[in-house]
Amino acid sequence: MKNKLGVKTFAAVIAFGTIAMSGNLSVNAEELRIAVGMAGDSALVRGMQKFADNLKNNTGGEYTGKVYPNTLLNFAESMNGLRDGIADIAYVVPAYHRAEFPNSNLIVDTATLSTNPVIMAGAANEFMMNCTACLKEYSVQNQVFMGLSVLGPYYLMSKDKIVSLKDFQGKKIRGFGPFGRWIEAMGASAVVLSANDVYEAISQGQLDGNTHTVDNLKSLSLGEVTDYLLDVPIGLYIGNSMFNVNKDIWHGLSEKQKRQFLLSAGDALAFTTVTYLADNMAYMKDPASVGVELTQPNADVVDATKKYYEDEFAIVADLSVNKYGIADAAEQIQFMRALVKKWEKLVASIDQTDPVAVGNLFNEQIFGKIDMKILD
């Protein structure tokens, strides 16, 4: 009896120890705070959750993430909040911080090189991972760049009906970078403002309109304060640094874990880019569902937009050189043009509506090849 009891007792001890060890694994798993300056069911928020899920799966549960949609940091606060450790991972918008990210914003300014978000996401991420000056800008802000999603196109949403150049006169419209330059080319005044502040600014009459992707009529409730959507695709938005990692977290990772973070990002960036486009195309087919009427531009707006496209890259190069000190801006734009042509061929062989196929291509061509030393 003693021996039998001893065996049972020993077995119970082993079982208890196994449970305890399992509990310790759960306790020791590190939950990271992931901030995005937007709430709701936007593809951006779903993309952040996709990254959190990928982290858990790719690291075998060593790292998990909790997404804070517009509760921990808003878009304007994210750069400083991530730098200071309020969040471990955050969606940072370099276009809101042009002085800190001059080289990175050169990519934002290439918005009109392609109308295909998947092509532009591939080209932009390959560009960024070969841009030492760009990566250093993030490093100075105590964060590690993890890639860009590409959204769009951007359209004009407005309170009053705007279809002619005359309608633009005297209007104040939110837009930055290439979108602000389009606004001014149409004859209106561009205003730089965080996306989180647009609703209030329009409702109080401080703004007449906004350039943004169509889903924001729903996700930021802008359909409540605007009535019209002009059917002129201005360009893509490339400056979505969705999963930037605080450097203190990054330096605590092993080489294997760093690769797992990058692959998690590549897959989630593809998911966000593809899903966001699908959502926006659905809203374009049914604009009333997001509270606006779709309007067609007059010929003078079409002609002015064509001229804007023709002049844009000379303006970008000149601005980059003379205002932001990027001496080789013209060469960088040409490099980006070449990458767009490369990615046109790469994506032609896959289903661009399949986020898994796009994610596999991104990781095969970019995120699986990155030398971690360039990010440290």
C-alpha positions in Angstrom: 0.0 0.0 0.0 2.8 2.4 0.9 4.4 1.8 -2.5 1.2 2.2 -4.3 0.4 5.4 -2.4 3.9 6.6 -3.0 3.5 6.1 -6.8 0.2 8.0 -6.8 1.7 10.8 -4.7 4.7 11.1 -7.0 2.4 11.1 -10.1 0.3 13.8 -8.5 3.4 15.9 -7.8 4.5 15.5 -11.4 1.0 16.5 -12.7 1.0 19.5 -10.4 4.4 20.5 -11.6 3.4 20.2 -15.2 0.3 22.4 -14.5 2.5 24.9 -12.6 5.0 25.0 -15.5 2.2 25.5 -18.0 0.9 28.3 -15.8 4.4 29.9 -15.7 4.6 29.8 -19.5 1.4 31.7 -19.6 2.5 34.2 -17.0 5.9 34.6 -18.6 4.4 35.4 -22.0 4.8 39.1 -22.6 1.7 41.0 -23.6 2.5 44.1 -25.7 0.4 47.2 -25.8 -0.5 48.0 -29.4 -1.9 51.4 -30.1 -3.9 52.6 -33.1 -5.5 56.1 -33.2 -8.8 54.8 -34.5 -11.8 52.8 -33.1 -14.4 50.8 -34.8 -14.2 48.0 -37.4 -11.9 49.7 -39.9 -9.5 47.5 -41.9 -6.8 49.5 -40.0 -8.0 48.2 -36.6 -8.5 44.7 -38.0 -5.0 45.0 -39.4 -3.6 45.8 -35.9 -5.4 42.8 -34.5 -4.1 40.6 -37.3 -0.6 41.6 -36.3 -1.3 40.8 -32.6 -2.7 37.4 -33.7 0.4 36.8 -35.9 2.7 37.6 -33.0 1.1 35.0 -30.8 1.1 32.4 -33.5 4.6 33.1 -34.9 6.3 33.3 -31.5 4.5 30.3 -30.1 2.8 32.4 -27.5 6.1 34.0 -26.2 4.6 37.4 -27.2 1.0 38.4 -27.4 -0.6 41.8 -28.1 -3.5 43.7 -26.8 -4.8 46.3 -29.3 -6.0 49.7 -27.9 -8.2 51.4 -30.5 -8.0 55.1 -29.9 -7.9 54.7 -26.1 -4.1 54.6 -25.4 -2.9 57.1 -28.0 -4.5 59.0 -30.9 -2.7 59.4 -34.2 -1.1 62.7 -33.3 0.2 61.3 -30.0 1.5 58.0 -31.3 5.0 59.0 -32.3 5.9 60.5 -28.9 3.9 57.9 -27.0 5.7 55.0 -28.6 9.1 56.8 -28.2 8.4 57.2 -24.4 7.1 53.7 -23.9 3.4 54.5 -23.3 2.8 51.9 -26.0 5.1 49.0 -27.1 3.9 49.0 -30.7 2.0 51.8 -32.4 0.6 53.1 -35.7 2.8 56.1 -36.4 1.9 58.6 -39.2 5.1 60.2 -40.4 3.2 62.8 -42.5 2.1 64.4 -39.2 5.8 64.9 -38.3 7.5 66.1 -41.5 10.4 67.7 -39.6 11.3 64.4 -37.9 10.7 62.2 -41.0 11.8 64.2 -44.1 13.3 61.2 -45.9 10.3 58.9 -45.1 7.9 61.5 -46.3 9.6 61.4 -49.7 7.8 58.1 -50.1 4.5 59.6 -49.0 5.0 62.2 -51.7 5.1 59.5 -54.5 1.3 59.0 -54.0 0.5 59.2 -57.7 3.1 56.8 -59.1 0.5 54.0 -59.2 -3.2 53.6 -58.5 -2.7 50.0 -57.3 -2.2 49.7 -53.5 -0.6 46.2 -53.6 2.0 47.3 -56.1 2.8 50.5 -54.2 3.0 48.6 -50.9 5.5 46.2 -52.3 7.6 49.0 -53.9 7.4 51.3 -50.9 8.5 48.7 -48.4 11.4 47.6 -50.6 12.4 51.2 -50.9 12.2 51.9 -47.1 14.2 48.8 -46.2 17.0 50.1 -48.5 16.8 53.7 -47.2 19.3 54.0 -44.4 18.4 57.6 -43.8 14.7 56.7 -43.5 15.3 53.9 -41.0 17.5 56.2 -38.9 14.7 58.7 -38.6 12.7 56.1 -36.8 15.6 55.0 -34.7 16.2 58.6 -33.4 12.6 58.5 -32.2 13.4 55.3 -30.2 11.4 53.0 -32.5 11.9 50.4 -35.1 10.2 50.7 -38.5 8.3 47.5 -39.4 6.8 48.4 -42.8 4.0 50.4 -44.6 0.5 49.5 -45.6 -0.9 51.5 -48.6 -4.4 52.9 -48.5 -6.5 54.6 -51.0 -7.2 56.2 -53.2 -7.9 59.4 -51.4 -11.0 61.4 -52.4 -12.5 64.8 -51.5 -15.5 64.6 -49.1 -17.2 68.0 -48.5 -20.1 69.7 -46.8 -21.0 71.7 -49.9 -21.1 70.3 -53.4 -17.7 70.8 -55.1 -17.5 69.8 -58.8 -15.8 72.8 -60.5 -12.7 74.9 -59.9 -15.0 77.8 -59.0 -16.5 75.7 -56.2 -13.0 75.3 -54.7 -12.4 79.0 -54.3 -12.3 80.2 -50.7 -12.6 76.7 -49.3 -10.5 75.3 -46.5 -9.9 71.6 -46.9 -7.9 69.2 -44.8 -5.0 67.6 -46.8 -1.2 67.1 -46.3 1.7 66.3 -48.6 0.5 65.4 -52.2 -3.2 65.7 -51.2 -2.6 69.2 -49.8 -0.8 70.1 -53.1 -3.8 68.8 -55.1 -6.2 71.0 -53.0 -4.1 74.1 -53.7 -3.8 73.2 -57.4 -7.6 73.2 -57.5 -7.6 76.7 -55.9 -8.6 76.0 -52.3 -6.5 76.3 -49.1 -5.0 73.1 -47.6 -5.1 72.6 -43.8 -2.9 70.1 -42.0 -4.9 68.4 -39.2 -5.0 65.1 -37.5 -7.7 62.7 -38.7 -9.0 62.6 -35.2 -9.9 66.3 -35.3 -11.6 66.5 -38.7 -15.1 65.7 -37.6 -15.2 68.5 -35.1 -13.5 71.0 -37.4 -16.1 70.4 -40.2 -19.0 70.4 -37.8 -17.9 73.7 -36.4 -17.4 75.3 -39.8 -13.6 75.5 -39.5 -13.2 73.2 -42.4 -15.2 72.8 -45.6 -14.0 69.4 -46.5 -11.4 66.6 -46.1 -9.3 64.4 -48.4 -9.3 60.9 -47.1 -10.1 57.3 -48.0 -13.9 56.6 -48.3 -14.1 54.3 -45.3 -13.5 57.2 -43.0 -17.0 58.4 -43.8 -18.0 55.5 -41.6 -15.0 54.8 -39.3 -14.5 58.4 -38.3 -18.3 59.2 -38.8 -17.4 61.9 -41.4 -20.5 61.0 -43.3 -22.4 62.8 -40.6 -20.8 66.1 -41.3 -20.2 65.9 -45.1 -22.7 65.3 -47.9 -20.7 64.9 -51.1 -17.9 62.7 -52.4 -16.1 63.9 -55.5 -15.3 61.0 -57.9 -11.6 62.0 -58.5 -9.1 59.6 -57.1 -6.3 61.9 -56.0 -3.6 59.3 -55.1 -2.7 56.6 -52.7 -1.6 57.1 -49.1 1.6 55.4 -48.4 2.6 56.7 -44.9 1.1 54.0 -42.7 3.8 52.8 -40.3 1.4 50.5 -38.6 3.5 48.3 -36.4 6.5 50.4 -35.2 8.1 48.8 -32.2 9.7 50.6 -29.2 13.4 50.1 -29.4 13.7 48.8 -25.8 11.3 46.0 -26.7 13.2 45.3 -30.0 16.5 45.1 -28.2 15.1 42.5 -25.8 14.2 40.1 -28.7 16.4 37.3 -29.9 17.3 37.2 -33.6 14.6 34.5 -34.2 12.0 36.6 -32.5 13.0 39.7 -34.5 12.4 37.7 -37.7 9.0 36.5 -36.3 8.0 40.1 -35.7 9.0 41.1 -39.2 7.1 38.2 -40.8 4.1 39.0 -38.6 4.3 42.6 -39.9 4.6 41.6 -43.6 1.6 39.4 -43.5 -0.5 42.0 -41.5 0.5 44.8 -43.9 -0.7 42.7 -46.8 -4.0 41.9 -45.0 -4.6 45.6 -44.3 -3.7 46.8 -47.8 -6.0 44.2 -49.5 -8.8 44.4 -47.0 -8.9 48.2 -46.9 -9.1 48.4 -50.7 -12.0 45.9 -50.8 -13.9 47.8 -48.1 -13.5 51.1 -49.9 -14.5 49.8 -53.3 -17.7 48.5 -51.7 -18.5 52.0 -50.2 -17.8 53.6 -53.6 -20.5 51.3 -55.1 -22.9 52.4 -52.4 -22.0 55.9 -51.2 -25.4 56.4 -49.6 -24.5 53.7 -47.1 -21.8 56.1 -45.7 -24.0 59.2 -45.9 -22.8 61.0 -49.0 -23.8 61.5 -52.7 -21.1 60.6 -55.3 -20.6 63.5 -57.7 -18.7 63.8 -61.0 -16.1 66.5 -61.6 -16.5 69.2 -64.3 -14.0 69.2 -67.1 -11.9 72.0 -65.6 -11.3 69.9 -62.5 -10.3 66.9 -64.6 -7.9 69.0 -66.6 -6.4 70.6 -63.5 -5.9 67.2 -61.9 -4.1 66.0 -65.0 -1.8 69.0 -64.8 -1.2 68.3 -61.1 -0.1 64.8 -62.0 2.3 66.1 -64.7 3.9 68.7 -62.4 3.9 66.8 -59.1 7.2 65.0 -59.2 9.3 68.0 -60.2 7.6 69.8 -57.3 8.4 66.9 -54.9 12.0 66.8 -56.0 12.4 70.5 -55.6 10.7 70.6 -52.2 12.8 67.7 -50.9 16.1 69.3 -52.0 15.4 72.9 -51.0 13.2 72.5 -47.9 14.3 69.2 -46.5 17.9 68.9 -47.6 17.5 65.6 -49.5 20.2 66.3 -52.1 19.5 63.1 -54.1 15.7 63.4 -54.1 15.4 63.1 -57.9 17.5 59.9 -57.9 15.3 58.5 -55.1 12.1 59.2 -57.0 13.6 57.4 -60.0 14.5 54.4 -57.8 10.9 54.3 -56.6 9.7 54.4 -60.2 11.9 51.4 -61.0 10.6 49.5 -58.0 7.0 50.2 -59.0 7.7 48.6 -62.4 9.4 45.6 -60.7 6.3 45.1 -58.4 3.9 45.4 -61.4 5.5 42.3 -62.7 5.7 40.5 -59.3 2.0 40.9 -58.4 0.9 40.0 -61.9 1.5 36.3 -61.0 -0.7 36.3 -57.9 -4.3 36.9 -56.9 -4.1 40.5 -55.6 -7.4 40.2 -53.8 -6.0 37.3 -51.6 -4.3 38.7 -48.5 -2.5 35.4 -47.9 -1.0 35.4 -51.4 0.0 39.0 -51.1 1.5 38.4 -47.6 3.5 35.5 -48.8 4.9 37.6 -51.6 5.8 40.4 -49.3 7.6 38.1 -46.9 9.4 36.2 -49.6 10.6 39.3 -51.4 11.2 41.7 -48.4 10.5 40.8 -44.8 12.1 37.4 -44.9 15.3 38.8 -46.3 15.9 41.9 -44.2 19.2 42.0 -42.4 18.2 42.8 -38.8 21.4 44.9 -38.3 19.9 47.7 -40.5 17.0 48.0 -38.0 19.1 47.9 -34.8 
